[in-house]
Amino acid sequence: MTIPASATAPRGTFYHGDGCCECKCCDPPMDAGSCCFTFWCPCFAMCTASQNSKVDDLAIMYGLLWLIPFGNLASLTVLSMNVEEKRNLDPHGCFWHFCCSYWDCCTCHSCRVIAECKLYEEQAKSTAPVAQSMQRN
């Protein structure tokens, strides 16, 4: 997967935009398969994204919350706030995340959050060798 170099640098906003229907789910690091996976199996998509990126230790919670009424709102709101913090993005606040999660038409916000998790994972992989070499010295 080819991710633009600008995607790994700290920026002010989500890589795929902040607006409604700006997920660009077929652009890297997402693809049509990831978008379909998010649409048809959101509980597994959130759990997998959190677990692989190690944004936090709540991966199982993100998956299980989708099984109870309105749990998906809590799951997506918390994950999007956590990935926003980890990627050093400008904070939008809980209300913005909740509204995007509530009006997650066509899974745009879900895809945007999963894309940020993938970017965080790639960023961690690219900085890990540098951190290891610094510890050796």
N, C-alpha and C positions, 0 to 999 in steps of 0.2 A: 504494500500500500504506500503510495506516495503522498506525503503530507507537506503542504507548503511550509517553508521555513518560518514564515510570519505567524503560523498557527501555534508554534511553540513558544513564542515570545509573549510576555505579559502584555495584555491589551486592556482596553477599557470596557469592552463588552463581549458578549458571546461571539464566537468565531462565525457562526451562521446568522448573526443578527439578533435584534431584540424584538422586532415587530412580529405581528401575527402572520403566519404562513411564510416565514423567512427561514424555514429549517434547511432548505436546499439539501434534502436528504439523499440525493444521489451524488453529491460532491464529497470528496474525501474529508474526513475519515469514514464517512458513512457510504453506503451503496444501496442499491435497490433491495438487496436481500436483508440488510440490517433494518431498513425502513419497514419491510414486510414483517420481519420478526417482531419489531416493536409494536406494529399495529395488531398482529394476531396473538402475540404472547407477551403482553406488556409486563406481566409479573416476572417472567424469566428474563426479559430484556433488562429490566431495572436491576434485578439481582445480579445478573452476569456483569453488567457494566460496573456496578459498585464493587463487586468482588475482584474483577480483573484490574481495575484502576486503583484499587485500595484507597479510594477517596475517604472512606471511613470503615468502621467495623460493623455496619448495619445491613449487610447484603441480604441476609435471610429475612430481616424485617421488611425490606423493600418489596420482596417477593410475596410475603405472606399478607401484607397490608392490602394488596390488590384483591384479596379474596373476601374481604368484609366491605359492607357498604361504606362508601366515602373514604375508605382506607387508601384508595389510589391517590386521592388529593393530598393526604398527609405524606404518602410515600414520595410522590413526585415533587412536592413542595420542599421537603427536607433534603432530598438528593440534589435538587437544583441549587438550593442555598449552599450546601456543602461543597459542591463542585465549583460554584462561583467563588467561594472563599479560597479553595485550594489552588485555583488557576489565577488568583490575584486579579479578578475582574472587579469592576466598579460594582458596589453592592446596590441591589435594586430594592431590597426590603422584602419582608415576609408577605405583605399584601400583593405585591407584583407577582411573586412566585405563585401565590395561591390562585390569583386570577388567571395566570397562564396555565396553571394545572387544571383549574375548573373549566376553562374554555379551551381545552386541548383538542380543538377540532382537527381531525385528520392526523392526529399524533404529532403535530408540528413541534410543540414544546418538548414532548417526550424524546423525539429524535434529536432536538437541539441539545438536550441534557446528556443523552447518551453519546453524542458526538464530542461534547466537552469531556466526558469521562474517558473516551478513547484518546483524546488529545492529551489529557493529564497522564494517562498511562504511557503514551509515547514520550512525553516530556520526561517522565521519571526514568524511562529506559535510556534516554539519551544523556541524562545527567548522572546516571549511576556509575559509569566507568570513571568519570571525572572525580566524583566523590570518593571512590575507592582508591584512586591513585593519590589523592590528597591525604587520605588516612595513612597510607604506607610511608609517606615522607615524614 
